[in-house]
Amino acid sequence: MENTKNTKRILVVGELADGNVVGIIGELLGVGRRLADALGGELSTVFLGSSIIETAKQAFAQGADSVYAVDDTVLEDYQPELYASVIEKVCKDLAPSVLLLGATPIGRDLAPRLSWRLKSGLASDCVELSIDPETSALIATRPVYGGKALAEVDCGTTLPAMATVRPKSQAALPPDPARTGDVVLLNVYADPAVAKTRVVSKTTAEVKGIRLEDARIVVGGGRGMGSAENWKVLEALAEDLGGAVGATRGACDEGYCDTVFQLGISSKRVAPELYLAVGISGASQHMTGVSFSKHIACINRDASAPIFSEAEFGVVGNWEDVLPAFHRKVKELLSG
Ligand SMILES: Cc1cc2nc3c(=O)[nH]c(=O)nc-3n(C[C@H](O)[C@H](O)[C@H](O)COP(=O)(O)OP(=O)(O)OC[C@H]3O[C@@H](n4cnc5c(N)ncnc54)[C@H](O)[C@@H]3O)c2cc1C
């Protein structure tokens, strides 16, 4: 289904968790607001789920002009084929010019399915979006070559132009409680027969302290930490810094850390104020997950490790010698 109507509507595919609109949706509404203003169009968002109307209303304060919902018990849990079929129908009704999703596990799964169904292209994992003032095409900027370069993609005239956006790459608008409205319920049939899988159980990962994706400081550990016992040193430092611990695949492979904390091209991506890499070589597959950190510092005993060309500050040495003194200084500064 190709959209031939140019409605100038920017449509954000919403995500909800624990009774709230998830953080990336605030960012998408922030960038969507700019795009809608540049196009002279409307900023809309659509949520799928069960009993979601009250939660969906939060999107007005975050910048949406209109909020839509498909509310059905069969949509309680994310299911790829079901969600894709419903959003395809929603796009047929609303005919957006631009369709935005978060580069989250759900968005990364849904976006290619939708782009095929909508006969559109997809710019994935974008860190910047704008509108070409002459052609009104969506211009998407996305990291390539493991984050070593940025490519600018002209999404052309096929509508809707589609992009997934990397979490923490956009500024959300300050919430405006004066902006309110009614959620429009869409009468779209969610056909459970299209689902090829079903959720049989859900397990919540236990997270001590701050979530990795939300942390302003991330202490990253690599294979150079040497053991699961040594890993506790990183956890103690992260706790005192009010941050979280991330890991390389090397560290996870060695069993020092659970894979839910792995950062990189095939795992989580973060963009904290500070990324402190300890015992990490700096392989491009890992750096892709942290390259949008504001500052990167490292400790590595090998002066020729690639991490030194990525870091702003680096110490050549064994972490066993460097980290305890650093941690002591952190405590001293925090207590003073
Ligand atoms: C398709 C593909 C996808 C991948 N995806 C990911 C991904 O998403 N995330 C990811 O992390 N990796 C990923 N990898 C793996 C990646 O290429 C690297 O192998 C991995 O990141 C290396 O982890 P590391 O730096 O901990 O280990 P190593 O490369 O073994 O480096 C350990 C470092 O610790 C230093 N060191 C050792 N002892 C000490 C000490 N006592 N004090 C200080 N420094 C010390 C060493 O000098 C060395 O530089 C992927 C690979 C492939 C092929």
The ligand as an SDF file (V2000), in Angstrom:
LIG
                    3D

 53 58  0  0  0  0  0  0  0  0999 V2000
   29.1890   -9.5410   14.1040 C   0  0  0  0  0  0  0  0  0  0  0  0
   29.8100   -9.1380   15.4170 C   0  0  0  0  0  0  0  0  0  0  0  0
   29.0330   -8.4450   16.3210 C   0  0  0  0  0  0  0  0  0  0  0  0
   29.5790   -8.0500   17.5450 C   0  0  0  0  0  0  0  0  0  0  0  0
   28.8160   -7.3150   18.4060 N   0  0  0  0  0  0  0  0  0  0  0  0
   29.3850   -6.8890   19.5460 C   0  0  0  0  0  0  0  0  0  0  0  0
   28.6330   -6.0620   20.4580 C   0  0  0  0  0  0  0  0  0  0  0  0
   27.4570   -5.7540   20.2230 O   0  0  0  0  0  0  0  0  0  0  0  0
   29.2500   -5.6400   21.5730 N   0  0  0  0  0  0  0  0  0  0  0  0
   30.5620   -5.9450   21.8730 C   0  0  0  0  0  0  0  0  0  0  0  0
   31.0590   -5.5010   22.9040 O   0  0  0  0  0  0  0  0  0  0  0  0
   31.2610   -6.7050   21.0390 N   0  0  0  0  0  0  0  0  0  0  0  0
   30.7190   -7.1970   19.9060 C   0  0  0  0  0  0  0  0  0  0  0  0
   31.4510   -7.9890   19.0830 N   0  0  0  0  0  0  0  0  0  0  0  0
   32.7910   -8.4510   19.5540 C   0  0  0  0  0  0  0  0  0  0  0  0
   33.8760   -7.4120   19.3570 C   0  0  0  0  0  0  0  0  0  0  0  0
   34.4010   -7.5290   18.0420 O   0  0  0  0  0  0  0  0  0  0  0  0
   35.0370   -7.6140   20.3550 C   0  0  0  0  0  0  0  0  0  0  0  0
   35.5010   -8.9380   20.2520 O   0  0  0  0  0  0  0  0  0  0  0  0
   34.6410   -7.3680   21.8220 C   0  0  0  0  0  0  0  0  0  0  0  0
   34.0240   -6.1060   21.9520 O   0  0  0  0  0  0  0  0  0  0  0  0
   35.9200   -7.4050   22.6570 C   0  0  0  0  0  0  0  0  0  0  0  0
   35.6100   -7.2640   24.0180 O   0  0  0  0  0  0  0  0  0  0  0  0
   36.7190   -6.7240   25.0240 P   0  0  0  0  0  0  0  0  0  0  0  0
   37.2150   -5.3820   24.5670 O   0  0  0  0  0  0  0  0  0  0  0  0
   36.1490   -6.8240   26.3860 O   0  0  0  0  0  0  0  0  0  0  0  0
   37.8390   -7.8320   24.9560 O   0  0  0  0  0  0  0  0  0  0  0  0
   39.3050   -7.8560   24.3420 P   0  0  0  0  0  0  0  0  0  0  0  0
   39.2940   -7.4920   22.9050 O   0  0  0  0  0  0  0  0  0  0  0  0
   39.8930   -9.1540   24.7350 O   0  0  0  0  0  0  0  0  0  0  0  0
   40.0570   -6.6640   25.0810 O   0  0  0  0  0  0  0  0  0  0  0  0
   40.3980   -6.6770   26.4380 C   0  0  0  0  0  0  0  0  0  0  0  0
   41.2130   -5.4210   26.7240 C   0  0  0  0  0  0  0  0  0  0  0  0
   41.5040   -5.3630   28.1030 O   0  0  0  0  0  0  0  0  0  0  0  0
   42.8390   -4.8860   28.2740 C   0  0  0  0  0  0  0  0  0  0  0  0
   43.2920   -5.4000   29.5910 N   0  0  0  0  0  0  0  0  0  0  0  0
   43.5690   -6.6820   29.9130 C   0  0  0  0  0  0  0  0  0  0  0  0
   43.8970   -6.7670   31.2140 N   0  0  0  0  0  0  0  0  0  0  0  0
   43.8630   -5.5020   31.7010 C   0  0  0  0  0  0  0  0  0  0  0  0
   44.1240   -4.9280   32.9710 C   0  0  0  0  0  0  0  0  0  0  0  0
   44.4670   -5.6820   34.0280 N   0  0  0  0  0  0  0  0  0  0  0  0
   43.9880   -3.5930   33.1270 N   0  0  0  0  0  0  0  0  0  0  0  0
   43.6610   -2.8140   32.0620 C   0  0  0  0  0  0  0  0  0  0  0  0
   43.4050   -3.2830   30.8350 N   0  0  0  0  0  0  0  0  0  0  0  0
   43.4830   -4.6280   30.6520 C   0  0  0  0  0  0  0  0  0  0  0  0
   43.6010   -5.4380   27.0960 C   0  0  0  0  0  0  0  0  0  0  0  0
   44.7480   -4.6420   26.8270 O   0  0  0  0  0  0  0  0  0  0  0  0
   42.5550   -5.3780   25.9810 C   0  0  0  0  0  0  0  0  0  0  0  0
   42.6560   -4.1740   25.2480 O   0  0  0  0  0  0  0  0  0  0  0  0
   30.9220   -8.3870   17.8620 C   0  0  0  0  0  0  0  0  0  0  0  0
   31.6960   -9.0980   16.9320 C   0  0  0  0  0  0  0  0  0  0  0  0
   31.1380   -9.4660   15.7320 C   0  0  0  0  0  0  0  0  0  0  0  0
   31.9920  -10.2210   14.7420 C   0  0  0  0  0  0  0  0  0  0  0  0
  1  2  1  0
  2  3  1  0
  2 52  2  0
  3  4  2  0
  4  5  1  0
  4 50  1  0
  5  6  2  0
  6  7  1  0
  6 13  1  0
  7  8  2  0
  7  9  1  0
  9 10  1  0
 10 11  2  0
 10 12  1  0
 12 13  2  0
 13 14  1  0
 14 15  1  0
 14 50  1  0
 15 16  1  0
 16 17  1  0
 16 18  1  0
 18 19  1  0
 18 20  1  0
 20 21  1  0
 20 22  1  0
 22 23  1  0
 23 24  1  0
 24 25  2  0
 24 26  1  0
 24 27  1  0
 27 28  1  0
 28 29  2  0
 28 30  1  0
 28 31  1  0
 31 32  1  0
 32 33  1  0
 33 34  1  0
 33 48  1  0
 34 35  1  0
 35 36  1  0
 35 46  1  0
 36 37  1  0
 36 45  1  0
 37 38  2  0
 38 39  1  0
 39 40  1  0
 39 45  2  0
 40 41  1  0
 40 42  2  0
 42 43  1  0
 43 44  2  0
 44 45  1  0
 46 47  1  0
 46 48  1  0
 48 49  1  0
 50 51  2  0
 51 52  1  0
 52 53  1  0
M  END
$$$$
